């Protein structure tokens, strides 16, 4: 893979900018690894490798969440930076494991940039308070836009800096890595994906969910079905389950049934 042309660079920086803003807005999910990596692969001509990278990183990011004052690793920066490194490295699908391993420290490093941007946003809140006291709604909107743009720049600047590195330099560095290091990074990356998926299962596991997980695991392991076929089968099972639960709820008068899922019970009561 040679150096990217100027149009591709601009599009990559645009994707990075959108990913940074979406890390706060959560409107179109551009910050999700699967979306960000896929878009970068699309504009750079490395769609297959970037989709594989995005899917792997998505399994890791599913276990990341902001809890209280604890801020989760920056999925947007990890996705964009690792996708750029994958593209510039020119290794294609063979470089996905290395890109995954590089993404983890980048996600942690992204917390530093997040801290800087949020610190700079503190005075903006006071400016908006002052504008609110004057009833200047347009000023409040302007400061909101400025704050969101800062989040986009937080990812766009590192992306632009990476794009300035010649592709030959990145490729030479990745190719010069010894086998023991690349193999270790591949194993570590695979373990991180498994840990992220395990965290998601642990959060959503209930007595009702476990049977469906076992069914899906067995079908995926013993059959030759594609992921699309397994996904269609999962949707069909989910629709059957919803239909059964709705019929059960109507037959019991819609009262508060004890399903073993506390959140489901609360929603059923409403």
SVG drawing of the C-alpha trace seen along z (x, -y; Angstrom):
<svg xmlns="http://www.w3.org/2000/svg" viewBox="-56 -40 69 70">
<polyline fill="none" stroke="black" stroke-width="0.4" points="0.0,0.0 1.5,-3.3 1.0,-6.7 -2.5,-8.0 -3.4,-10.8 -4.7,-14.1 -8.4,-13.2 -8.1,-10.0 -6.3,-11.9 -9.0,-14.5 -11.7,-11.8 -9.8,-9.9 -9.5,-13.1 -13.2,-13.8 -14.1,-10.3 -11.8,-10.9 -13.5,-14.2 -17.0,-12.7 -15.9,-9.8 -14.6,-12.3 -17.9,-14.2 -20.0,-11.1 -18.0,-10.0 -20.1,-12.6 -23.3,-12.8 -24.0,-9.1 -26.3,-10.0 -25.0,-8.1 -22.4,-5.9 -19.4,-7.0 -17.2,-6.4 -18.0,-2.7 -15.0,-0.7 -16.9,1.3 -18.3,-1.9 -15.1,-4.0 -12.8,-1.3 -15.2,-0.4 -15.4,-4.0 -11.7,-4.4 -11.3,-1.1 -13.9,-2.3 -12.1,-5.6 -8.6,-4.1 -9.5,-0.9 -8.8,1.5 -12.4,2.4 -12.0,6.1 -9.1,5.7 -10.6,2.7 -14.0,4.5 -12.2,7.4 -10.3,4.9 -13.4,3.0 -15.3,6.2 -12.5,7.4 -12.2,4.0 -16.0,3.8 -16.0,7.0 -13.4,5.3 -15.2,2.0 -18.5,3.7 -17.1,4.2 -16.0,0.5 -18.4,-1.8 -18.2,-5.1 -19.1,-4.3 -19.3,-7.2 -16.1,-9.2 -14.3,-6.3 -13.9,-7.1 -13.7,-4.2 -10.8,-3.9 -11.2,-6.0 -12.8,-3.7 -12.8,-6.5 -9.1,-7.1 -8.2,-3.4 -10.4,-2.7 -9.1,-5.5 -5.5,-5.3 -5.3,-1.5 -7.1,-1.6 -4.7,-4.2 -1.7,-2.1 -3.2,1.0 -3.7,-0.9 -0.2,-2.5 1.4,0.8 0.1,2.4 -0.1,5.9 -3.8,6.3 -5.6,8.9 -2.3,10.2 -1.7,7.0 -5.0,7.0 -3.7,8.8 -0.9,6.2 -3.3,3.3 -5.5,4.7 -2.6,4.9 -1.6,1.3 -5.2,0.1 -5.3,1.0 -2.6,-1.4 -3.9,-4.0 -7.3,-3.8 -5.8,-4.3 -3.7,-7.2 -6.9,-8.7 -8.0,-9.3 -5.3,-12.0 -6.7,-13.9 -10.3,-13.5 -9.1,-15.0 -7.6,-18.0 -10.7,-18.6 -13.1,-18.3 -10.9,-20.7 -11.1,-23.2 -14.8,-22.7 -15.3,-23.9 -15.0,-27.6 -17.4,-27.1 -20.1,-26.0 -19.6,-29.2 -19.9,-31.2 -23.2,-29.4 -24.4,-30.2 -23.7,-33.8 -25.5,-33.7 -28.4,-32.0 -28.8,-34.7 -29.0,-37.3 -31.4,-35.1 -29.0,-34.8 -30.0,-31.5 -27.9,-31.9 -24.8,-32.3 -25.6,-29.1 -26.0,-27.3 -22.6,-28.6 -20.8,-27.5 -22.5,-24.1 -21.2,-23.8 -17.7,-24.9 -17.6,-22.3 -18.6,-19.5 -16.1,-20.6 -13.4,-20.4 -14.3,-16.7 -13.9,-16.2 -10.5,-17.9 -9.4,-15.6 -9.4,-12.7 -8.8,-14.5 -5.4,-16.0 -3.8,-12.6 -5.2,-11.1 -3.7,-13.9 -0.3,-13.4 -0.3,-9.7 -1.2,-10.4 1.9,-12.5 4.1,-9.5 5.2,-7.9 3.7,-4.5 7.1,-3.0 8.2,-4.0 5.2,-2.4 5.5,0.7 9.2,1.0 8.7,0.7 5.9,3.4 7.9,5.8 11.0,5.4 9.2,6.6 10.5,10.0 8.2,13.0 8.0,13.5 6.7,10.0 4.1,10.1 2.9,13.6 2.7,12.3 0.8,9.3 -1.6,11.5 -2.2,13.7 -2.7,10.8 -5.1,9.1 -7.1,12.3 -7.3,12.5 -8.4,8.9 -11.3,9.6 -12.3,12.6 -12.2,10.6 -14.3,7.8 -16.9,10.3 -16.9,12.1 -17.6,8.7 -20.6,8.2 -21.9,11.7 -21.4,11.1 -23.5,7.9 -26.4,9.3 -26.4,12.9 -29.7,14.1 -31.4,17.4 -33.4,16.5 -30.5,15.5 -28.1,18.4 -30.1,21.0 -30.0,18.8 -26.3,18.3 -25.7,22.0 -27.9,22.6 -26.0,20.0 -22.6,21.3 -23.5,24.9 -25.0,24.0 -21.9,21.9 -19.5,24.7 -21.1,27.7 -22.6,26.3 -21.3,24.8 -23.8,21.9 -22.4,18.4 -22.6,15.5 -25.5,14.1 -27.4,17.4 -26.8,17.6 -27.8,14.0 -31.1,14.6 -31.7,17.6 -31.1,15.5 -33.6,12.9 -36.2,15.6 -35.7,17.1 -35.9,13.6 -39.2,12.9 -40.6,16.3 -39.5,15.5 -41.1,12.1 -44.3,13.5 -44.5,16.2 -43.8,13.7 -46.5,11.3 -49.1,14.0 -48.1,15.1 -48.5,11.6 -51.9,11.1 -53.1,14.5 -52.1,13.5 -53.8,10.1 -50.5,8.2 -49.6,8.3 -46.1,8.0 -44.7,11.4 -41.4,12.6 -39.2,13.5 -35.9,13.5 -34.8,10.4 -35.2,7.4 -35.1,4.8 -37.6,6.8 -40.0,7.1 -39.9,3.3 -40.6,2.7 -43.4,5.2 -45.0,3.5 -45.3,0.3"/>
</svg>
